[in-house]
Amino acid sequence: MPKRQFQLMGIDHVVLRVRRLNPMLEFYQDVLGCKLVRSNEKLGLYHLSAGASMIDLIPVDMELGRKGGAPPGLEGHNVDHIALKIHPFDEDEIRDYLFSKGLKVSDIAPRFGAEGSGPSVYVEDPEGNSIELKGVERS
């Protein structure tokens, strides 16, 4: 049996099929601080930087998006949640900031992730995808 010859280094990118592109672009850019680094409007593919990773948005009514079948909706989503590493994690500042954007915010609690346990909070993007903003305990 062949042996794995590579190491997993982290998330390269996550692709979300979206119903309404503009509110999604605004959320990921204006609220979370992602940057639109490339787009292919004809194909329907929008690449946003998210630290060392990428979040790609694909409108369901464009060429690539139609290949995925029915759009996400109230009864089903493309993902359970996406966890984004953030630093620093100041609970009061994060809570105040997210509330100022009109977002419903979960309780901040310690949760386990790729870099161990740390504080995290959940919000939803404009299409109901759950986004976890996760810090790491620093000693």
GUDO-251245 format. One line per field, with one value per atom (N, C-alpha, C, CB): residue number from 1; residue in three letters; x, y, z. Coordinates in steps of 0.02 Angstrom, whole numbers. Glycine has a CB too. Layout:
<recs>
seq = [NUM_...]
type = [Ala_...]
u = [X_...]
v = [Y_...]
w = [Z_...]
</recs>
This chain:
<recs>
seq = [1_1_1_1_2_2_2_2_3_3_3_3_4_4_4_4_5_5_5_5_6_6_6_6_7_7_7_7_8_8_8_8_9_9_9_9_10_10_10_10_11_11_11_11_12_12_12_12_13_13_13_13_14_14_14_14_15_15_15_15_16_16_16_16_17_17_17_17_18_18_18_18_19_19_19_19_20_20_20_20_21_21_21_21_22_22_22_22_23_23_23_23_24_24_24_24_25_25_25_25_26_26_26_26_27_27_27_27_28_28_28_28_29_29_29_29_30_30_30_30_31_31_31_31_32_32_32_32_33_33_33_33_34_34_34_34_35_35_35_35_36_36_36_36_37_37_37_37_38_38_38_38_39_39_39_39_40_40_40_40_41_41_41_41_42_42_42_42_43_43_43_43_44_44_44_44_45_45_45_45_46_46_46_46_47_47_47_47_48_48_48_48_49_49_49_49_50_50_50_50_51_51_51_51_52_52_52_52_53_53_53_53_54_54_54_54_55_55_55_55_56_56_56_56_57_57_57_57_58_58_58_58_59_59_59_59_60_60_60_60_61_61_61_61_62_62_62_62_63_63_63_63_64_64_64_64_65_65_65_65_66_66_66_66_67_67_67_67_68_68_68_68_69_69_69_69_70_70_70_70_71_71_71_71_72_72_72_72_73_73_73_73_74_74_74_74_75_75_75_75_76_76_76_76_77_77_77_77_78_78_78_78_79_79_79_79_80_80_80_80_81_81_81_81_82_82_82_82_83_83_83_83_84_84_84_84_85_85_85_85_86_86_86_86_87_87_87_87_88_88_88_88_89_89_89_89_90_90_90_90_91_91_91_91_92_92_92_92_93_93_93_93_94_94_94_94_95_95_95_95_96_96_96_96_97_97_97_97_98_98_98_98_99_99_99_99_100_100_100_100_101_101_101_101_102_102_102_102_103_103_103_103_104_104_104_104_105_105_105_105_106_106_106_106_107_107_107_107_108_108_108_108_109_109_109_109_110_110_110_110_111_111_111_111_112_112_112_112_113_113_113_113_114_114_114_114_115_115_115_115_116_116_116_116_117_117_117_117_118_118_118_118_119_119_119_119_120_120_120_120_121_121_121_121_122_122_122_122_123_123_123_123_124_124_124_124_125_125_125_125_126_126_126_126_127_127_127_127_128_128_128_128_129_129_129_129_130_130_130_130_131_131_131_131_132_132_132_132_133_133_133_133_134_134_134_134_135_135_135_135_136_136_136_136_137_137_137_137_138_138_138_138_139_139_139_139]
type = [Met_Met_Met_Met_Pro_Pro_Pro_Pro_Lys_Lys_Lys_Lys_Arg_Arg_Arg_Arg_Gln_Gln_Gln_Gln_Phe_Phe_Phe_Phe_Gln_Gln_Gln_Gln_Leu_Leu_Leu_Leu_Met_Met_Met_Met_Gly_Gly_Gly_Gly_Ile_Ile_Ile_Ile_Asp_Asp_Asp_Asp_His_His_His_His_Val_Val_Val_Val_Val_Val_Val_Val_Leu_Leu_Leu_Leu_Arg_Arg_Arg_Arg_Val_Val_Val_Val_Arg_Arg_Arg_Arg_Arg_Arg_Arg_Arg_Leu_Leu_Leu_Leu_Asn_Asn_Asn_Asn_Pro_Pro_Pro_Pro_Met_Met_Met_Met_Leu_Leu_Leu_Leu_Glu_Glu_Glu_Glu_Phe_Phe_Phe_Phe_Tyr_Tyr_Tyr_Tyr_Gln_Gln_Gln_Gln_Asp_Asp_Asp_Asp_Val_Val_Val_Val_Leu_Leu_Leu_Leu_Gly_Gly_Gly_Gly_Cys_Cys_Cys_Cys_Lys_Lys_Lys_Lys_Leu_Leu_Leu_Leu_Val_Val_Val_Val_Arg_Arg_Arg_Arg_Ser_Ser_Ser_Ser_Asn_Asn_Asn_Asn_Glu_Glu_Glu_Glu_Lys_Lys_Lys_Lys_Leu_Leu_Leu_Leu_Gly_Gly_Gly_Gly_Leu_Leu_Leu_Leu_Tyr_Tyr_Tyr_Tyr_His_His_His_His_Leu_Leu_Leu_Leu_Ser_Ser_Ser_Ser_Ala_Ala_Ala_Ala_Gly_Gly_Gly_Gly_Ala_Ala_Ala_Ala_Ser_Ser_Ser_Ser_Met_Met_Met_Met_Ile_Ile_Ile_Ile_Asp_Asp_Asp_Asp_Leu_Leu_Leu_Leu_Ile_Ile_Ile_Ile_Pro_Pro_Pro_Pro_Val_Val_Val_Val_Asp_Asp_Asp_Asp_Met_Met_Met_Met_Glu_Glu_Glu_Glu_Leu_Leu_Leu_Leu_Gly_Gly_Gly_Gly_Arg_Arg_Arg_Arg_Lys_Lys_Lys_Lys_Gly_Gly_Gly_Gly_Gly_Gly_Gly_Gly_Ala_Ala_Ala_Ala_Pro_Pro_Pro_Pro_Pro_Pro_Pro_Pro_Gly_Gly_Gly_Gly_Leu_Leu_Leu_Leu_Glu_Glu_Glu_Glu_Gly_Gly_Gly_Gly_His_His_His_His_Asn_Asn_Asn_Asn_Val_Val_Val_Val_Asp_Asp_Asp_Asp_His_His_His_His_Ile_Ile_Ile_Ile_Ala_Ala_Ala_Ala_Leu_Leu_Leu_Leu_Lys_Lys_Lys_Lys_Ile_Ile_Ile_Ile_His_His_His_His_Pro_Pro_Pro_Pro_Phe_Phe_Phe_Phe_Asp_Asp_Asp_Asp_Glu_Glu_Glu_Glu_Asp_Asp_Asp_Asp_Glu_Glu_Glu_Glu_Ile_Ile_Ile_Ile_Arg_Arg_Arg_Arg_Asp_Asp_Asp_Asp_Tyr_Tyr_Tyr_Tyr_Leu_Leu_Leu_Leu_Phe_Phe_Phe_Phe_Ser_Ser_Ser_Ser_Lys_Lys_Lys_Lys_Gly_Gly_Gly_Gly_Leu_Leu_Leu_Leu_Lys_Lys_Lys_Lys_Val_Val_Val_Val_Ser_Ser_Ser_Ser_Asp_Asp_Asp_Asp_Ile_Ile_Ile_Ile_Ala_Ala_Ala_Ala_Pro_Pro_Pro_Pro_Arg_Arg_Arg_Arg_Phe_Phe_Phe_Phe_Gly_Gly_Gly_Gly_Ala_Ala_Ala_Ala_Glu_Glu_Glu_Glu_Gly_Gly_Gly_Gly_Ser_Ser_Ser_Ser_Gly_Gly_Gly_Gly_Pro_Pro_Pro_Pro_Ser_Ser_Ser_Ser_Val_Val_Val_Val_Tyr_Tyr_Tyr_Tyr_Val_Val_Val_Val_Glu_Glu_Glu_Glu_Asp_Asp_Asp_Asp_Pro_Pro_Pro_Pro_Glu_Glu_Glu_Glu_Gly_Gly_Gly_Gly_Asn_Asn_Asn_Asn_Ser_Ser_Ser_Ser_Ile_Ile_Ile_Ile_Glu_Glu_Glu_Glu_Leu_Leu_Leu_Leu_Lys_Lys_Lys_Lys_Gly_Gly_Gly_Gly_Val_Val_Val_Val_Glu_Glu_Glu_Glu_Arg_Arg_Arg_Arg_Ser_Ser_Ser_Ser]
u = [42_0_45_-48_32_73_69_52_124_128_117_197_82_70_136_21_148_211_204_239_151_141_115_92_123_96_41_153_-12_-64_-40_-131_-42_-15_-70_28_-132_-186_-237_-159_-284_-335_-308_-400_-310_-290_-348_-269_-406_-465_-529_-462_-582_-649_-691_-678_-734_-776_-849_-767_-881_-952_-993_-962_-1045_-1093_-1143_-1129_-1155_-1195_-1253_-1153_-1308_-1366_-1361_-1430_-1334_-1329_-1257_-1377_-1223_-1151_-1134_-1124_-1167_-1147_-1150_-1190_-1204_-1202_-1147_-1270_-1132_-1079_-1011_-1080_-998_-935_-928_-931_-981_-979_-963_-1046_-996_-985_-912_-1031_-887_-819_-766_-807_-779_-730_-738_-738_-798_-808_-810_-871_-841_-847_-785_-910_-763_-708_-639_-720_-636_-572_-538_-528_-575_-546_-535_-593_-491_-477_-493_-403_-529_-542_-477_-602_-447_-382_-387_-336_-441_-450_-522_-404_-546_-614_-617_-666_-661_-676_-751_-650_-774_-846_-882_-857_-850_-882_-897_-838_-849_-856_-897_-787_-891_-926_-883_-992_-824_-778_-743_-726_-749_-722_-678_-780_-613_-563_-550_-498_-561_-549_-493_-613_-444_-392_-419_-329_-401_-420_-358_-480_-315_-250_-209_-258_-185_-145_-190_-96_-255_-302_-346_-346_-390_-436_-507_-416_-554_-625_-648_-668_-672_-698_-773_-672_-802_-875_-894_-900_-944_-969_-1044_-951_-1068_-1140_-1174_-1155_-1229_-1263_-1296_-1314_-1305_-1337_-1287_-1384_-1224_-1173_-1143_-1117_-1100_-1075_-1051_-1019_-1004_-979_-1032_-918_-1070_-1120_-1175_-1150_-1195_-1248_-1226_-1268_-1161_-1136_-1148_-1062_-1159_-1167_-1238_-1141_-1285_-1354_-1392_-1357_-1441_-1484_-1443_-1540_-1463_-1427_-1438_-1446_-1393_-1405_-1468_-1344_-1502_-1564_-1578_-1622_-1640_-1659_-1651_-1731_-1658_-1655_-1586_-1705_-1541_-1475_-1423_-1477_-1362_-1307_-1250_-1284_-1203_-1144_-1095_-1109_-1093_-1045_-1079_-981_-1051_-1076_-1051_-1052_-986_-958_-886_-960_-862_-793_-761_-787_-704_-669_-610_-645_-610_-556_-515_-585_-449_-404_-398_-334_-405_-396_-349_-464_-316_-271_-267_-201_-271_-284_-358_-259_-374_-444_-462_-455_-486_-510_-586_-486_-613_-684_-729_-702_-716_-758_-755_-738_-695_-688_-722_-614_-713_-743_-819_-718_-846_-919_-947_-936_-916_-939_-937_-897_-883_-875_-930_-806_-940_-989_-1060_-985_-1076_-1141_-1149_-1150_-1095_-1100_-1115_-1034_-1101_-1116_-1185_-1063_-1223_-1290_-1294_-1326_-1242_-1240_-1263_-1169_-1296_-1310_-1246_-1371_-1228_-1164_-1176_-1118_-1143_-1149_-1111_-1122_-1119_-1077_-1005_-1099_-961_-890_-870_-848_-838_-820_-756_-877_-720_-661_-682_-616_-649_-663_-597_-713_-596_-536_-532_-533_-471_-460_-390_-472_-369_-305_-245_-296_-249_-192_-207_-175_-254_-270_-333_-213_-344_-404_-393_-421_-448_-446_-515_-402_-522_-588_-615_-585_-681_-710_-781_-709_-805_-873_-899_-874_-965_-996_-1040_-1038_-1039_-1085_-1108_-1051_-1158_-1180_-1168_-1254_-1148_-1142_-1213_-1095_-1220_-1287_-1328_-1280_-1297_-1335_-1341_-1304_-1326_-1337_-1280_-1396_-1222_-1165_-1136_-1111_-1121_-1094_-1019_-1111_-996_-925_-901_-913_-851_-820_-757_-804_-754_-693_-656_-709_-597_-563_-494_-555_-483_-417_-382_-424_-320_-280_-257_-219_-261_-236_-162_-251_-141_-70_-45_-57_12_37_96_58]
v = [-59_0_62_0_111_171_211_215_241_284_356_275_392_464_500_495_540_576_651_562_672_744_757_772_820_843_894_873_888_938_1000_912_1058_1120_1168_1154_1156_1201_1207_1270_1249_1259_1305_1288_1284_1325_1371_1282_1342_1383_1344_1407_1382_1356_1389_1369_1350_1377_1376_1337_1434_1439_1456_1492_1418_1434_1482_1369_1539_1592_1612_1653_1633_1656_1730_1644_1771_1843_1865_1882_1879_1893_1957_1899_2012_2076_2076_2131_2052_2051_2006_2028_1952_1907_1941_1841_1974_2011_2064_2043_2101_2153_2123_2191_2067_2036_2015_1975_1976_1950_2005_1898_2058_2113_2162_2149_2189_2244_2221_2280_2164_2141_2102_2098_2054_2010_2033_1941_2080_2106_2067_2109_2023_1988_2038_1930_2022_2064_2025_2088_2057_2027_2031_2063_1973_1973_1954_1926_1922_1903_1885_1844_1900_1879_1862_1935_1816_1797_1804_1724_1863_1877_1834_1950_1817_1776_1706_1771_1677_1611_1612_1580_1667_1673_1645_1637_1674_1650_1710_1599_1718_1776_1751_1822_1768_1744_1799_1724_1782_1828_1801_1840_1844_1822_1822_1867_1771_1765_1744_1714_1792_1776_1736_1736_1678_1636_1591_1594_1595_1553_1595_1511_1562_1597_1573_1586_1618_1601_1620_1636_1572_1585_1586_1532_1634_1638_1624_1708_1580_1561_1573_1487_1624_1634_1574_1699_1550_1491_1502_1467_1564_1578_1591_1637_1577_1587_1519_1635_1517_1455_1403_1471_1421_1372_1353_1401_1402_1389_1342_1453_1347_1303_1230_1323_1217_1148_1113_1148_1150_1121_1103_1167_1113_1095_1150_1032_1130_1177_1221_1140_1283_1327_1310_1400_1333_1323_1361_1347_1336_1368_1356_1344_1367_1360_1289_1381_1240_1170_1139_1129_1173_1144_1197_1094_1187_1233_1194_1266_1232_1200_1173_1250_1205_1184_1191_1228_1156_1166_1233_1108_1243_1309_1312_1322_1374_1386_1420_1431_1393_1423_1463_1368_1527_1572_1591_1635_1580_1599_1675_1566_1703_1775_1790_1811_1847_1868_1943_1835_1979_1954_1940_2005_1906_1890_1926_1813_1988_2027_2022_2103_1985_1969_2030_1931_2081_2141_2177_2189_2186_2220_2182_2231_2116_2075_2078_2002_2068_2070_2138_2056_2192_2259_2271_2313_2249_2258_2221_2235_2157_2117_2143_2044_2165_2196_2259_2211_2298_2361_2347_2400_2286_2267_2236_2218_2236_2209_2133_2235_2100_2027_1997_2003_1939_1899_1862_1849_1863_1835_1780_1891_1724_1669_1687_1602_1645_1651_1640_1601_1677_1666_1611_1732_1559_1502_1471_1449_1435_1400_1339_1377_1332_1276_1251_1296_1188_1158_1168_1083_1179_1187_1166_1259_1184_1162_1180_1192_1236_1257_1249_1330_1204_1191_1228_1210_1230_1263_1338_1237_1373_1446_1474_1474_1538_1569_1573_1638_1566_1574_1600_1508_1626_1653_1637_1731_1626_1612_1670_1547_1684_1730_1696_1800_1725_1699_1752_1679_1728_1774_1786_1744_1830_1847_1789_1899_1733_1676_1619_1651_1633_1584_1536_1547_1545_1503_1524_1508_1475_1488_1498_1431_1555_1573_1574_1641_1534_1535_1578_1463_1629_1669_1642_1746_1615_1576_1605_1504_1614_1633_1572_1688_1582_1528_1551_1509_1506_1522_1535_1464_1591_1608_1603_1680_1570_1563_1609_1491]
w = [0_0_0_61_-44_-47_18_-105_36_96_75_131_118_105_105_158_54_46_56_-21_89_99_169_46_191_255_242_299_280_276_312_306_278_306_330_254_312_332_275_350_284_233_179_263_117_60_41_0_27_12_25_-60_34_42_-12_114_-45_-98_-75_-164_-78_-60_-122_-5_-134_-187_-155_-216_-187_-157_-202_-142_-170_-207_-225_-166_-179_-190_-179_-141_-233_-231_-192_-301_-206_-176_-100_-202_-67_6_34_33_-3_20_13_-20_-43_-51_3_-121_17_68_136_70_154_219_226_229_178_185_181_132_142_137_194_70_203_250_323_234_337_406_427_414_386_406_382_380_335_313_257_370_223_165_109_142_64_6_-58_5_-104_-169_-209_-207_-223_-256_-330_-221_-350_-420_-431_-440_-491_-508_-582_-491_-597_-666_-673_-684_-693_-695_-746_-711_-802_-853_-825_-915_-790_-762_-697_-749_-660_-596_-539_-598_-529_-478_-447_-506_-381_-346_-289_-319_-292_-244_-192_-280_-128_-73_-29_-32_-13_32_103_27_141_212_250_222_264_294_243_360_264_218_176_258_184_148_102_197_66_21_33_-53_22_19_-50_76_-88_-156_-154_-206_-188_-195_-267_-174_-275_-341_-343_-358_-379_-385_-419_-424_-390_-415_-483_-365_-503_-567_-623_-560_-611_-662_-681_-637_-730_-760_-709_-808_-667_-618_-567_-581_-544_-493_-516_-471_-579_-605_-605_-676_-609_-609_-542_-625_-489_-423_-405_-373_-451_-437_-401_-397_-361_-326_-278_-288_-269_-224_-151_-236_-107_-36_-16_6_34_55_128_13_148_218_244_228_200_222_213_184_183_173_157_118_182_170_138_237_113_82_134_37_192_244_312_241_363_431_457_478_456_472_446_548_442_424_484_358_507_563_537_613_554_534_595_499_591_646_648_637_709_716_775_726_772_825_822_818_876_944_953_996_1007_1022_1087_1029_1080_1137_1137_1132_1185_1186_1180_1249_1221_1221_1154_1277_1127_1063_1006_1046_1006_953_958_958_1018_1028_1007_1102_1030_1012_937_1048_906_833_795_811_812_776_787_798_848_861_820_936_812_773_700_779_677_608_602_582_658_657_657_599_680_678_744_662_740_799_816_787_879_901_952_931_944_992_1056_963_1106_1166_1146_1222_1178_1168_1218_1179_1192_1234_1208_1235_1251_1227_1185_1286_1128_1083_1055_1026_1034_1007_932_1024_907_835_817_813_758_730_773_662_809_850_925_836_941_1011_1032_1056_1097_1124_1125_1194_1117_1120_1116_1064_1129_1128_1057_1160_1050_984_990_945_935_930_860_944_856_792_770_796_704_671_607_656_575_510_456_512_397_340_313_284_262_238_211_186_195_170_220_106_283_336_348_322_315_329_396_272_438_504_500_553_528_528_600_492_616_682_679_707_722_728_789_735_779_830_847_809_911_937_964_991_985_1014_1083_967_1132_1199_1194_1250_1219_1220_1292_1192_1302_1371_1382_1385]
</recs>
